[in-house]
């Protein structure tokens, strides 16, 4: 089956009856393709092998220098694939929002092009959501090149405003065995009720990439949508397939966006209690940056973060106005271990 192919111009006139109100399905799997050619075939093979079949795949050719060949999906005759194209790289946030606008699924499934789910991934998620319909879901990520290690289980958000993936780079024997409510889900392989995603406005496109899924986690929690970690939702993940983890691009966007997440989302008295600590964390990164050759990019990140502060404060007012979760509930979701950032957080 040839995929349906749309250009950016075509999408402006796309028939919007292709929505959740017309011919709805359970899952819409959103995949961004940017410089991940060597992994995309394996990713689609993993989706083609899913035992649960009520899903579609929406694939965005996200500003690649060489567009995808039209016949790349010929090997997936039974896989419903729609290919959308953008002439420029929209970023992770805007790219997924773009795809979500054309999804028919009751649930939006985010999947990186370098992530390869086990065959029962969607089946296990579908079983879990029957009992937890208002939750969003985190998968167990396993390192593709080191399958005895975890790439992470869920997002941890520290009281300082730092964030990381739980058990990242740890032996798989340390993985959690039971489902549990957690702060958030790594968007390399995550699932959101369409209603919840729309209610909070999807991803914040000003983030472009990095920390945008932490921001979404936070806003979903504030809006009253909990996150459930599913230990039986296995996904093998390469990681950093498009950008190097310590590249200037990654450092800039990660550290520009770091204060935005905190300022925009930390509720009530927690904001004022933790603001001095968050300020010290950002200052510490600025002081350490010259020793690892990142002084210029770090300074630019923090300066641009400050320049965007007025807009972020305006967004904060809206987020906090619509907050349903109590401050105490959010406080319980945070990691308060004073030593945790030194153990878990990398630059």
Phi, psi and omega in degrees: 000122177288140178289150170286130185243129179233139172270172179301320179294317179304322185295332179297334183246016183295142181293109186284005170290347174281068183227180180293345180274345181238121181051056182293150174234175185284310187234138165246118182266118184258123182232124174264132177247112173216109179056041180230034185304323186288348183246341188299319180300316181294322178300313180291326175298321178295322178288324178296333183272001182298137178283336175265127193248358184275072180207161172236160175244125173249119186243124178256118170281097199265068176075027178293144179300321176247109182298156177299141174292144184294337183262015185295335185262013182299334182282358185239067187297331184260006183258124178281108182237131170244127181255126178243148184233143171234138181291334179238161177287115182278350186086167183293318184293302183293326180298315179288324174300320180300312179295319182301330180294345182240016183269145178257356188284148171290334177234137176263127181248117176266132182218123176291152179293342178255028178240135189232098183289149171293159184302329182265013184304303181292326178298317180291322177294317180298322177295318182292323185286343176298322179269348184223063189292338183260011179267160160250164197229140176251142180260162171274113180266130181241136180297125183295319183273348177224075189294355174270004181236151176275142169268349177143159181243314178205170178277132171256132175243120185272156180300337178281347185099357174281158182215153177200172177269129181299132178062024176300130177070014177266158178300143185296340178294344179271001183294148177287138186264343185244147172300145179206151176283132186225178182291313185191182188238136173291127186284006170295333179198086185221163185224133183228135169301134181304320180300319180291315180302315180290324183298326181261003176086016179066205178286149174279111188288344176293340180286332182065294179202157180074125181071355181293329178282331173297316178299317178296316175309309185298313182293324176295316178298316179297328181277359176096019178252108181284163177248134179244125175276132181247104183292343180263008176263082189275132176220126174274134188228128177286306179087136178054039181288329183264324180225145177293143186296335180245023178291162176301324179300312182292316180296315181300305185291321179298317185272339169291318186279340183306307179293329181299319179298312183296309186294322183289325194245331185298120191271153167049223183294339176298323180301310183288327178294319188261351182302317178300320179295319179296321177299317180295323178297314179294321177296319180299320178295321177297321181287328181277335187305319180299332183285346178238020174074025182238023185299311184293314183292325178292316179299318179295320180298313182289324178294315179293328175298316178296320181295332180270005189295321181300317180293321180294322179295323176297320177293323179302317181302318180291315180300313183288329177298323183265007183295135176248329181287146178284158177298322179297319178299316179295320179301323180290337179279341183282153171270123184253004181292116185295336182268346186303316181299328180288335181271319190262323190279132171256166184301000000 
